[in-house]
């Protein structure tokens, strides 16, 4: 069961997000933090989010390459070609 996420702003630079996890998932997170030698839980979750974002970008890039290989792309020589 997950509960509400709480966001608190600190010094306009960082925000704190509190999450609630089931005991089993909390244990998995703690084991991964120890195994991967993260300094904090925050660093673990920041890295997890970065990997998720990078994965999305890589999937979009792979899809674009497939479209280009299938001849669905257009060579642009200038910004005018975007029209």
N, C-alpha and C positions, 0 to 999 in steps of 0.2 A: 504494500500500500504506500503510495507516494502522497505527500501533503503539499501544501502551498509553498511556493518559493518566495522568500523574502529578500528584498534588495535594499541595501543601506549604502548611501554615498559617503565616502570619506575623502575629505580634502579635494574634491572635484577631480581626483586622479584615478581612483579605484573605487569599485563598488563591491560590497560583500553580498554574495548570494548564498543563502542557507538552503540546503536541500535535505529532504528526509528520504532515507533509503531503508528497504527491508533489511533485517539483520544479516541475511545470507549475502545480499549484494554488498553491504558494508564490509563484510569479511573479505569478499573478493577484492574490493577496492584496496583495503589495507594490505592484503597479500601482494597485490600488484605494485603498490607503492614501495613495499619492502624489497620485492624482487628486482624492480627496475631502479631502485635507489633514488626515488624522488625525495627531495628535501621536505616537501610539505604536500598535503592533500590539494592545496590550491594549485601548486605547480603541476600535479598530476592531471587535474581537470583542465587547466589551461592547455597543456600538451594534447590532451584528448580532443579538445575543441579545434586546435590547430590542425591536427591530423584529419579530422572530419572535414574541415574547410578545404584542405589541400586535396583530399580524396575527391571531393565534388569537382574541383577545378580540373583534376586529372581525368575524371570521367567525361566532363564536357569537352576537353581537348581531344580525347580518343574518339568521341562521337563526331566532332568536327573533321578529324582526319578521315574517318570512314566516309563521310559525306563528300569530301574532296576526292577521295579515291574512286567513289562511284560517279564522279563527274558532275556532282551537284554544286560545285563551287564556282566562283567567278573571280577572275584575276582583276584586281583593282589597281589602276595606274595612278589614280588621284582620288581625292575626296568626292569629286563630282560623280564618280562611278558608283557611289553608294545609292544614288537616286534610282 
